[in-house]
């Protein structure tokens, strides 16, 4: 039969897994990702953090198992994470709420000791937040180290405050403290490891998007440096489908001509795309649907062309994809405007030459 402390670890880790899953789902929001490295928060953000981590700390108190002459739980996970993420105010508030609850609502011989140390742990975690956020890289390692220090000091002070009971039953103390230190410390570092993954993934996506955008802009300008021509406009549709691989086709309507580029992945895309392009060629417009986007190219308030892009049915455009297409549209408008200005300058120059010729011709005719 397995020792009680091993069973305790298994039970506590099941609870930790549930709450880490909840936290990781929340962490996918931009609000939470930014909070990992932010140093200042609004009152609303502070309130959300206090409620969230207090709930985790309270649930961690009740999700427990008796082992080693005491109770194994993950109360400290909510307290430490509250301080690390939210700073001194959140850490102090969470530690106080969870600590007072532990002192007055969980009746054990060391209730007030656990409660008091939980409050101190929350305050300490809050002030360690500033040091932790300086380590933008390897957050998981530094969170592990700081969480280990907090938990280790917690149990050192606990041993001192419960002396001589601790020295009388040292085996019970180690069976209680070591599993708690290991589980809570690892849980905190797992949370930060996942957060680092999300942050790096987001940064990587932004870098790739920026790189693709710059490449597209450079190609776009080089393609249209001679103005709007059939070959140039057709090349723009290729740029769109290359920069946004999720598109199944793209098209540009200009001078009553439609230039298309397909990027079908399967037969379903081909059937859908061929039908939509046929409608576009017939009507010069498409219905407003989630998987379709139409952007007018304007000059002086007048529509001079249109951009069309489509994804597979059931798919929708992300903010990044929509902004990219809007950027393409604005660039086309700028190039079109520049071309028209050149035409106007040429016409003005020709008019000035004709005016000069008109002035010179009478002069030559009279002298002749």
WOLINUR-V566001 format. One record per helix or strand. SS is the DSSP state (H for helix, E for strand). FROM is the first residue (numbers start at 0). TO is the last residue. Records with the same first field share a line. If there is no record, write none. Layout:
SS=FROM-TO  FROM-TO
//
This chain:
H=3-26  29-34  42-61  74-85  87-104  110-133  138-160  164-167  169-222  229-242  266-282  318-366
E=64-66  69-71  248-253  256-261  291-298  301-309
//
